[in-house]
Amino acid sequence: MEAIIKTNKEVVIDLYEVILNQRKFDLLNDVISEDYTNVQGERGAAAFGKVVRSIVKAFPDAQWTLGPVVAEGNSVVVKHTLTGTHQDTFQDIPPTGKSFSNDGWALYEFSGGKIIRSQLLTDRLSFLQQIGVLPQDPLIHARRLDSFVYFVDKFVVPTKAIEIFTERMNYNRSFIKSLPGFIRDEVIATELGNGDLNLMTIAVWESEAHLEEARKRVQEEYRKINFDPADFTKAHGITMERQVYHPLGMR
């Protein structure tokens, strides 16, 4: 039987609709040339697949929707929309559990019916805002410093409780990042001589009103999952001190 020769445009459509969306990565060798080189200088279908697999790992429900696909000569340009939910670490960003919809343009160059080069342009600012890494207002840090509120918890965590405390802390950090008015957070720590951990969490909020609303939402979440902070700290020998701070000279 004579093999069906696909146009470059058809190859790109199959790349998205079959290989990416249906996770048929074993077919990458059929569309990616051995001469393909990614931005890290890695070559072949494995290099292309490495990037794709990292996306699918971080966003297991990732789906690409095609817009216009334009072919001219040895090049194909496609507009696509990637949707998904951030469920695993992506480019050193811990999972936020938030969903996103991100538009992008990709250029594919062909030789001998296979892709030898690709370039991708996406709206990274919108993506980071949607998953809660950056505030919706990118200039908020420059304009609203006078209203920021720093919510600080100080802990002493016994060695035997560090693992379970860290798990709980990361759950809380992921939750508050989805709340209105959240700016950023930070965790700093030092190990004491006996192996215990002296740790401080700092959550920065846009205003007092946002902090109060966040407190209510956190308490609702605790009731929902049947978690009592006082019982938790007592059961694991953890001590805690809480304080709210404002920028010096701003109040």
Contacts in CASP RR format, 6 or more apart in sequence:
PFRMAT RR
TARGET T0000
AUTHOR 0000-0000-0000
METHOD contacts of the structure
MODEL  1
MEAIIKTNKEVVIDLYEVILNQRKFDLLNDVISEDYTNVQGERGAAAFGK
VVRSIVKAFPDAQWTLGPVVAEGNSVVVKHTLTGTHQDTFQDIPPTGKSF
SNDGWALYEFSGGKIIRSQLLTDRLSFLQQIGVLPQDPLIHARRLDSFVY
FVDKFVVPTKAIEIFTERMNYNRSFIKSLPGFIRDEVIATELGNGDLNLM
TIAVWESEAHLEEARKRVQEEYRKINFDPADFTKAHGITMERQVYHPLGM
R
6 14 0 8 1.000
6 113 0 8 1.000
7 71 0 8 1.000
8 71 0 8 1.000
8 73 0 8 1.000
8 74 0 8 1.000
8 75 0 8 1.000
8 76 0 8 1.000
8 108 0 8 1.000
8 110 0 8 1.000
8 113 0 8 1.000
9 69 0 8 1.000
9 71 0 8 1.000
9 76 0 8 1.000
11 31 0 8 1.000
11 76 0 8 1.000
11 110 0 8 1.000
11 113 0 8 1.000
11 114 0 8 1.000
11 115 0 8 1.000
12 69 0 8 1.000
12 71 0 8 1.000
12 76 0 8 1.000
12 78 0 8 1.000
12 108 0 8 1.000
13 66 0 8 1.000
13 69 0 8 1.000
14 31 0 8 1.000
15 31 0 8 1.000
15 115 0 8 1.000
16 64 0 8 1.000
16 66 0 8 1.000
16 78 0 8 1.000
16 80 0 8 1.000
17 66 0 8 1.000
18 24 0 8 1.000
18 27 0 8 1.000
19 25 0 8 1.000
19 27 0 8 1.000
19 28 0 8 1.000
19 31 0 8 1.000
20 52 0 8 1.000
20 62 0 8 1.000
20 64 0 8 1.000
21 63 0 8 1.000
21 64 0 8 1.000
23 56 0 8 1.000
25 49 0 8 1.000
25 52 0 8 1.000
25 53 0 8 1.000
28 45 0 8 1.000
28 48 0 8 1.000
28 49 0 8 1.000
28 52 0 8 1.000
29 45 0 8 1.000
30 114 0 8 1.000
31 114 0 8 1.000
31 115 0 8 1.000
32 44 0 8 1.000
32 45 0 8 1.000
32 48 0 8 1.000
32 49 0 8 1.000
32 114 0 8 1.000
32 115 0 8 1.000
33 44 0 8 1.000
33 111 0 8 1.000
33 112 0 8 1.000
33 113 0 8 1.000
33 114 0 8 1.000
33 115 0 8 1.000
33 116 0 8 1.000
34 43 0 8 1.000
34 44 0 8 1.000
34 45 0 8 1.000
35 43 0 8 1.000
35 44 0 8 1.000
35 111 0 8 1.000
35 116 0 8 1.000
36 43 0 8 1.000
36 44 0 8 1.000
36 45 0 8 1.000
36 47 0 8 1.000
36 48 0 8 1.000
36 114 0 8 1.000
36 115 0 8 1.000
36 116 0 8 1.000
36 117 0 8 1.000
36 118 0 8 1.000
37 43 0 8 1.000
37 44 0 8 1.000
37 47 0 8 1.000
37 116 0 8 1.000
37 117 0 8 1.000
38 47 0 8 1.000
38 48 0 8 1.000
38 50 0 8 1.000
38 51 0 8 1.000
38 118 0 8 1.000
40 47 0 8 1.000
41 47 0 8 1.000
42 50 0 8 1.000
48 115 0 8 1.000
48 118 0 8 1.000
54 90 0 8 1.000
55 62 0 8 1.000
55 82 0 8 1.000
55 90 0 8 1.000
56 62 0 8 1.000
57 88 0 8 1.000
58 86 0 8 1.000
58 87 0 8 1.000
58 88 0 8 1.000
58 89 0 8 1.000
58 90 0 8 1.000
58 95 0 8 1.000
59 84 0 8 1.000
59 85 0 8 1.000
59 86 0 8 1.000
59 87 0 8 1.000
59 88 0 8 1.000
59 90 0 8 1.000
60 85 0 8 1.000
60 87 0 8 1.000
60 88 0 8 1.000
61 83 0 8 1.000
61 84 0 8 1.000
61 85 0 8 1.000
61 87 0 8 1.000
62 82 0 8 1.000
62 83 0 8 1.000
62 84 0 8 1.000
63 82 0 8 1.000
63 83 0 8 1.000
63 84 0 8 1.000
64 80 0 8 1.000
64 81 0 8 1.000
64 82 0 8 1.000
65 80 0 8 1.000
65 81 0 8 1.000
65 82 0 8 1.000
65 83 0 8 1.000
66 78 0 8 1.000
66 79 0 8 1.000
66 80 0 8 1.000
67 78 0 8 1.000
67 79 0 8 1.000
67 80 0 8 1.000
67 81 0 8 1.000
68 78 0 8 1.000
68 79 0 8 1.000
69 76 0 8 1.000
69 77 0 8 1.000
69 78 0 8 1.000
69 79 0 8 1.000
70 76 0 8 1.000
70 77 0 8 1.000
70 78 0 8 1.000
71 77 0 8 1.000
74 109 0 8 1.000
74 110 0 8 1.000
74 111 0 8 1.000
75 107 0 8 1.000
75 108 0 8 1.000
75 109 0 8 1.000
75 110 0 8 1.000
76 107 0 8 1.000
76 108 0 8 1.000
76 110 0 8 1.000
77 105 0 8 1.000
77 106 0 8 1.000
77 107 0 8 1.000
77 108 0 8 1.000
78 105 0 8 1.000
78 106 0 8 1.000
78 108 0 8 1.000
79 103 0 8 1.000
79 104 0 8 1.000
79 105 0 8 1.000
80 103 0 8 1.000
80 104 0 8 1.000
80 105 0 8 1.000
80 106 0 8 1.000
81 101 0 8 1.000
81 102 0 8 1.000
81 103 0 8 1.000
81 104 0 8 1.000
82 100 0 8 1.000
82 101 0 8 1.000
82 102 0 8 1.000
82 104 0 8 1.000
82 122 0 8 1.000
83 99 0 8 1.000
83 100 0 8 1.000
83 101 0 8 1.000
83 102 0 8 1.000
84 99 0 8 1.000
84 100 0 8 1.000
84 101 0 8 1.000
85 97 0 8 1.000
85 98 0 8 1.000
85 99 0 8 1.000
85 100 0 8 1.000
86 93 0 8 1.000
86 95 0 8 1.000
86 96 0 8 1.000
86 97 0 8 1.000
86 98 0 8 1.000
86 99 0 8 1.000
86 100 0 8 1.000
86 131 0 8 1.000
87 95 0 8 1.000
87 97 0 8 1.000
88 95 0 8 1.000
89 95 0 8 1.000
93 131 0 8 1.000
93 133 0 8 1.000
94 170 0 8 1.000
94 173 0 8 1.000
94 174 0 8 1.000
95 174 0 8 1.000
96 131 0 8 1.000
96 132 0 8 1.000
96 133 0 8 1.000
96 174 0 8 1.000
96 177 0 8 1.000
96 178 0 8 1.000
97 131 0 8 1.000
97 174 0 8 1.000
97 178 0 8 1.000
98 130 0 8 1.000
98 131 0 8 1.000
98 132 0 8 1.000
98 177 0 8 1.000
98 178 0 8 1.000
99 130 0 8 1.000
100 126 0 8 1.000
100 127 0 8 1.000
100 130 0 8 1.000
100 131 0 8 1.000
101 130 0 8 1.000
102 122 0 8 1.000
102 123 0 8 1.000
102 126 0 8 1.000
102 127 0 8 1.000
102 130 0 8 1.000
103 122 0 8 1.000
103 123 0 8 1.000
103 126 0 8 1.000
104 120 0 8 1.000
104 121 0 8 1.000
104 122 0 8 1.000
104 123 0 8 1.000
105 120 0 8 1.000
105 121 0 8 1.000
105 122 0 8 1.000
106 118 0 8 1.000
106 119 0 8 1.000
106 120 0 8 1.000
106 121 0 8 1.000
107 118 0 8 1.000
107 119 0 8 1.000
107 120 0 8 1.000
108 115 0 8 1.000
108 117 0 8 1.000
108 118 0 8 1.000
109 115 0 8 1.000
109 116 0 8 1.000
109 117 0 8 1.000
109 118 0 8 1.000
110 116 0 8 1.000
125 134 0 8 1.000
125 138 0 8 1.000
128 134 0 8 1.000
129 135 0 8 1.000
129 136 0 8 1.000
129 138 0 8 1.000
132 177 0 8 1.000
132 178 0 8 1.000
132 182 0 8 1.000
133 177 0 8 1.000
135 141 0 8 1.000
135 181 0 8 1.000
135 182 0 8 1.000
135 183 0 8 1.000
135 206 0 8 1.000
137 143 0 8 1.000
140 183 0 8 1.000
140 206 0 8 1.000
141 183 0 8 1.000
144 206 0 8 1.000
144 207 0 8 1.000
145 247 0 8 1.000
145 250 0 8 1.000
146 247 0 8 1.000
146 250 0 8 1.000
147 206 0 8 1.000
147 207 0 8 1.000
147 208 0 8 1.000
148 183 0 8 1.000
148 204 0 8 1.000
148 205 0 8 1.000
148 206 0 8 1.000
148 207 0 8 1.000
148 246 0 8 1.000
148 247 0 8 1.000
149 204 0 8 1.000
149 205 0 8 1.000
149 206 0 8 1.000
149 207 0 8 1.000
149 208 0 8 1.000
149 210 0 8 1.000
149 211 0 8 1.000
149 244 0 8 1.000
149 245 0 8 1.000
149 246 0 8 1.000
150 202 0 8 1.000
150 203 0 8 1.000
150 204 0 8 1.000
150 205 0 8 1.000
150 244 0 8 1.000
150 245 0 8 1.000
150 246 0 8 1.000
151 202 0 8 1.000
151 203 0 8 1.000
151 204 0 8 1.000
151 205 0 8 1.000
151 211 0 8 1.000
151 242 0 8 1.000
151 244 0 8 1.000
152 200 0 8 1.000
152 201 0 8 1.000
152 202 0 8 1.000
152 203 0 8 1.000
152 242 0 8 1.000
152 243 0 8 1.000
152 244 0 8 1.000
152 245 0 8 1.000
153 200 0 8 1.000
153 201 0 8 1.000
153 240 0 8 1.000
153 241 0 8 1.000
153 242 0 8 1.000
154 198 0 8 1.000
154 199 0 8 1.000
154 200 0 8 1.000
154 240 0 8 1.000
154 241 0 8 1.000
154 242 0 8 1.000
154 243 0 8 1.000
155 165 0 8 1.000
155 197 0 8 1.000
155 198 0 8 1.000
155 199 0 8 1.000
155 200 0 8 1.000
155 201 0 8 1.000
155 238 0 8 1.000
155 239 0 8 1.000
155 240 0 8 1.000
156 192 0 8 1.000
156 196 0 8 1.000
156 197 0 8 1.000
156 198 0 8 1.000
156 199 0 8 1.000
156 238 0 8 1.000
156 239 0 8 1.000
157 165 0 8 1.000
157 196 0 8 1.000
157 197 0 8 1.000
157 199 0 8 1.000
157 236 0 8 1.000
157 238 0 8 1.000
158 196 0 8 1.000
158 236 0 8 1.000
158 237 0 8 1.000
158 238 0 8 1.000
159 194 0 8 1.000
159 195 0 8 1.000
159 196 0 8 1.000
159 197 0 8 1.000
160 236 0 8 1.000
161 236 0 8 1.000
161 237 0 8 1.000
161 238 0 8 1.000
162 197 0 8 1.000
164 236 0 8 1.000
165 197 0 8 1.000
165 236 0 8 1.000
165 238 0 8 1.000
168 232 0 8 1.000
169 187 0 8 1.000
169 201 0 8 1.000
172 218 0 8 1.000
173 185 0 8 1.000
173 187 0 8 1.000
173 201 0 8 1.000
175 218 0 8 1.000
175 221 0 8 1.000
176 182 0 8 1.000
176 185 0 8 1.000
176 203 0 8 1.000
176 214 0 8 1.000
176 218 0 8 1.000
177 185 0 8 1.000
179 210 0 8 1.000
179 213 0 8 1.000
179 214 0 8 1.000
179 217 0 8 1.000
180 210 0 8 1.000
180 213 0 8 1.000
180 214 0 8 1.000
181 205 0 8 1.000
181 206 0 8 1.000
181 207 0 8 1.000
181 210 0 8 1.000
181 214 0 8 1.000
182 203 0 8 1.000
182 204 0 8 1.000
182 205 0 8 1.000
182 206 0 8 1.000
182 210 0 8 1.000
182 214 0 8 1.000
183 204 0 8 1.000
183 205 0 8 1.000
183 206 0 8 1.000
184 203 0 8 1.000
184 204 0 8 1.000
185 201 0 8 1.000
185 202 0 8 1.000
185 203 0 8 1.000
185 204 0 8 1.000
186 201 0 8 1.000
186 202 0 8 1.000
187 199 0 8 1.000
187 200 0 8 1.000
187 201 0 8 1.000
187 202 0 8 1.000
188 199 0 8 1.000
188 200 0 8 1.000
188 202 0 8 1.000
189 197 0 8 1.000
189 198 0 8 1.000
189 199 0 8 1.000
189 200 0 8 1.000
190 197 0 8 1.000
190 198 0 8 1.000
191 197 0 8 1.000
191 198 0 8 1.000
192 198 0 8 1.000
205 211 0 8 1.000
205 214 0 8 1.000
211 244 0 8 1.000
222 228 0 8 1.000
222 229 0 8 1.000
232 238 0 8 1.000
233 239 0 8 1.000
233 240 0 8 1.000
END
